[in-house]
Amino acid sequence: MQPFAGGVPARPARGICGKGWEMDIRGIDHIEFYVGDASQAAFYFGNGVGMRLCGQGGPETGLTGQRSLLLRHADIRLLLTSGLTVDHPAAEYVRRHGDGIAVVALAVDDATKAYAELLDRGAVGALPPTTVTSADAEVVIAEVEGFADVRHRLVERRRGGRDFLPGLAELPPVAETAEDLLVEIDHLAVCVPPGQLAETVCGYREVFGFDEIFHEYVEVGGQAMNSTVVQCPSGRVTLVLLEPDTNRRAGQIDAFLAQHSGAGVQHLGLRTNDIIEAIGAMRQRGLRFARTPAAYYDDLETRVGRVDGSVDQLREFGVLVDRDHDGQLLQIFTESMHVRRTLFLELIERRGAQTFGSGNIKALYEAKERELAVAASAGGVAATQEVTG
């Protein structure tokens, strides 16, 4: 399936590359996952990440053929939806892709105006503006197609109920606690098939008015990929778009596209102000993180400059460090929680960095090569000693 169901806008956009019109995107209102079992997914995000259930719905609340649970942590809201019938869109999505992100909801000041502007720029409408009210809240929602099977939901909150969504029964609020170690959604990383990166970038620039803020060609051993970062003018919604180079050896992006059956969100980046504290708390909750080779830290400060804090502590917690022109960023990735080994999470702490660095990918690969070389050398010495001893 092509990114942006309608392709690049057939009609000329008013302005070029997002100039001349700026949609009022204030951030990500929520992310909707389509999952095989919403209760099981809620258990993972609740017990592992520390999110709290704040809304639930199903046929009894007007959500025909589905069960949905809304979880929140600080300003991060995740909506988990399972289809109850085989013909429900969530069930079809899971059958094709496995559990994954199906809707990226954008907070806007005027959903009706934004929807009309997007359609005028070539977007494909999926749901016209609809106003829904409760006793103490009013929200306007509209939807347009995004890339592949992912839609963008425009959410205008007119009054009350920051967790209110149609068809969900709100649960009593839970007081904020020191457990809120995450702040907001930092970015989403999206993998697209070979040859579709330029079209997808163009769609976000011409249709949604995003700016292209970062681009790089990354080579890792025999693998390579193109990466372009697009961001809305407010800076509150960032997409990292990744495309494999098929002239090189197949790598992780190719694996994702095969296992996910096409384009999709590879990982969700969650920002924290203290990555060490967040990792420690989540490890205690049972969350598992990807391992970082010890050799990665041997020349860390030579690569990225002086790091605030202890390098030994970074090594202990497996934190990656990179930098851009404005500062450093600290990152770590979780192991995938899905049977297809596709979607996973990233924790990221920004110490001045506004974009992304490319050093971590190469440094990790080189460190792993050194680690394997040392292991092979040690094995050879041991074998020699055994023979001659």
N, C-alpha and C positions, 0 to 999 in steps of 0.2 A: 504494500500500500504506500502511495506517495505521501511525503510530508505535506501537510496542508491539503486537505481533500480536494480543494479546488485548484491546487497548484499555485504558481506565481500569479498574482492578480492579472486578469486579462485586461481590465480597465486601468488606465494610467492613474496612479495615486496622486492625490493633491500634495505635491511636494516630492522631494527625492530623499530616499533613505531616512524616512522618519521626520524630515524637516517640513515645517509648515503646519503640522498638526501634532498634538501631544495628548495621548489618552491619559486620563487622570488615574493612573494606577498607583494606589497608595501602598500596595504590598500584597502578600499572599494571604487571603482570608482563611483558606483551609486546603488541605490535600485530601482527595478521596481515593482510597484503595479499593479495588475490586478483589475480593479474597474468597477462597473456598469456604472458610469458616470464620465468621466475624468474631465469635467468642474466643477462638483460639488465637487469632491475631491480636485481640485486645489483651489477652493474657501476656503475650510477648511484650507489647508496648507498655503495658501497665507494670508488670513485674520487672522487666529488664531495663526499660528506659525511664520509668517513673512517671508515666502519664496517668491522668485520672479520668475516669468515666464521667461525662457531664451531660450526655443525652443519649436516648435510645428510641428506636422506632421499628415498626413492622406493619403488617396488615392491619393490626388493631389501631394504629395511629394514622392510617391512610397511605402507607407505603406499600402499594400493591406488589406482591411477588418478591419482596426483599426484606432483609433484616439489616439494620444499620446501627452502628454504635459510634458516638462521637467522643473522642478523647482529647484532653488538653493538657499542655505543660507550658506555663508562662504564656507567650504569644503564639505557640505552635498548636494548631488544631488539626487532627487527623480524623477523617470520617472513614470508617471501615464498613463496606457493604458486601453482603453475600446474596446471590440470587436464590430464591426458593423454588423456582421453576426452571426447566431447561432452556426456555426461550427468553429468560430475562437477560438483558445486556451484560450484567455482571457475571452470570453463569457462562455466557458465550465468551466473554473476555478471558475468564479463568481457564476455560477449555483450550483456548488458543495460546495464551501467553503464560498461564500460571498466575499466582498472586502478583499484583503490580499496581502502579499508580495509573489511574484512568482519567482523573480530573484534577487540573490545577486551577483552583478558584482564585480569581483576582479581585481584590477589594477596590471598588471604584466609587466616585462621588455621584455619578449618574449612569445607571446601568442601561437605561433606555437610549440615551444619547450615544453611549459607547457602543452599544450593539448596532445602532444604525450606522455609525461611522465605520465600524469594522466591516459591515456588509458592503458599504459603499466602496471600501478599499479592496474588496475581493474575498473577504472571509466567507465561509459557508455556515449559514445559521443552523443551529441544532435545536434551540429552544427560544422562542420569542420572549421578551420581557414579561415576567409574571410577578404580581405583587401578592405577598402572603403576610397575613397578620396573626398575631396571637393577642392575649390579653394585655401584654406590656411590650410588644415588639412588632416591628414592621420591616420587611426586607423585600427588595426587588431582585429577582434572579433571571439571568438570561445565559444562553450558552452558544458558543461557536466551536467549530472544529479546529483542532490544533494540528499536531503532527501525528501521523499514523492513526492509532486508535485512542489517542489522548485528546480530550476536549478541554476548553477553557470556559469556566463558569464565571460570569460577571456578577459580583455581589455588592449591592448597595444597601447598607444598613441605615434606615431612616430614623429609627428610634429604638432604644433599649436592647436588651438581650444579645450580648456580644457572642453568645454561643447558640443563639436561635437559628435553626434551619427548618425548612418545611418538612413536616412529617415526623419530627423528632420531639419526644417528650423530654423537656429539660429536667435535669435532676438537681437537687439542692446543691448550691455552690459549696466547694471545699476550700477552706482557707489556704492561702499561699503559705508555703513553708520553706525552710532552708533546703529542702530536697529539689527545689526548682533551680537546677544547675544549668539548664539550657535556656537560651534567650529567644531565638527566632529561627526560622528557616533561612539559611544563608544562600543556598543555591540548589539546583537540580542538575544532575549530569545526564545527558541524553545521548544514546547511541543511535546513529542512523546508518543505513546501508551505504555501501560505496557509491559515490556519484550523487548523493542526495544532500551533502552538507551545504553546498552553495545555495541550493534551492530553499533549504530550510532557513538558512540565515537570511536570505532575501525576503522570505515570508515574514519573519519577525521584524525585519527593518521596515518593509514597505506596508505591511498590513497593521502590525501592532505598534509601530513607531519606536522599536527598540534601537539602541545604539550598539555597534560592534566595538567592544572595548579591549579585546585581547585575541591574538591569533598566534598559533605556533604549529610547527611540524616537529613531531617528537619521534626520534628513532631510539629503539631499545633493542640492542642486539640485532637480530634479523627482522624485528617487527617495526612497524611505523604507523603513525596515525596523524590525521589533521585534527586540530582542536580550535574552535572559535567560541568565544564567550560573548553573549548578547545580554543586554541589560536595559530595563525600562528607564526612562529619563529620571525618575525619582531615585533610582538606584536600589529599590526595594525588592525587585524581582530579577534574578540572575539565572540564566541557563548556560551550562557548559555543553556545547554540542561537539560530539566526537564521531569521526568517520575513519574506518580502517583504510590503509593503503594496501590494495590487493596485489601490488607489485612486489610486496615483501611477504615474509612468512606470516601465516595467520597467528593472531594473538588474542588477547582478552576481549577486544571489541568484537572480533569475528565470533568468538565463543558466545558472547552475550546475544548477538543477533540470531545465532542458530538456536540457542536454547530458549530464547524469548519469542522466537518466530517473528522477527521483524524489529522495527524501531521501537524504542521505549526508554523509560527512565531507568538508568543503571544504578544510580545511588542518590540519596537525599542527604544534603549537607545541613547539619544542625549546628548553629553557632553557640558557643559557650564563652564565658568570661574567664573560666579557670578549667582548662582541659585536664589537668592532673586530678583535681578534685572530682570532676565529672567521671573520668575513667574509673577512679577508685570506687566511687559510689555504685557505678553500673556493674563493675566486676563483682562487687559484693552481692548485687542483685542477680548474678548469674550470666550477665551478657558477655559474650566472647568476642574478642578483637583479633584482627589479623596480626600475625607475628612479624616482627621486624628483625632482620639479621643483626647480630651484635656488631658486626664489622661496619654497619652503616654509620655508627657514631665515631669511628676511629679518626676521621678527618672532618667531622661535622662543621666545626667553627672555621676551618679553612675554606669550606664551600660557601657557608651562609653568613660568616661574620660572627661576632661575639653574641652569644645567646644569654639572655637574662635567666638566671636560675642555674640549676645544676644539670650538667650534661648526663651525669650518672643517673639522676632521677628520670630524665627523658628516656634513657636507655632502659631503666627498670620498667617504665610504663609503656615503652614501645612507641613513643611519639615521634612523628616525622616533623622536620623543620625545613621551611623554604622561605623565599623572600621575593618581593617585587621591588619596584622603585621606591615605594613608600614605607616599607617595613617588612616584618617577618610574619609568617603564619605557621601555626602548629596544627597538625592533622593526625587523625588516626581513623582507621576503617574497621567496621565490625565484620565478622564473618556473616555471609549471607544466611538469612533465616528461612530461605525458601528451598524446596526440594529441587528446583531447577538450578539452584545456585546463581540466581540472577540478581535481584534487587538486594542492596545492602545499605547501611547507613554510614555517614561520616560525621565525626565530631571535629569542629574547627574553631580555633581561637585565633583571632586576628590581632596582631600587635602592630598596627599601623598599615599592614598590607591591604590594598583595595582590590587586587585582582588575584592571580594565581601564579606560582612559579613552576618552572619545568624541571628544576633540579632533582626533586624527590624521585621521579620515575627513573631517571638515569642512575642516580646514586644508589637506589635500592637494587637495581639490576647489577651494577658493578660490585656492590657489597656482597650480593649473593654469589657472584662469580668468585670473589676472593675467598668467601667462606667455603665454597665447594672445592676450590683449589687447595686450601689448607687441609681440608678433610681428606682429600685424595692423597696429598703429600704425607700426612700422618699415617694413613692406611698403608702407603708404600713402605714407610720406615718400619712400621710394626711388622709387616710381612717379611721384610728383610731380616729383622732381628729374630723373628720366629724361625726362619730358615737357617740362619747362621748361628743361632744360640744353641 
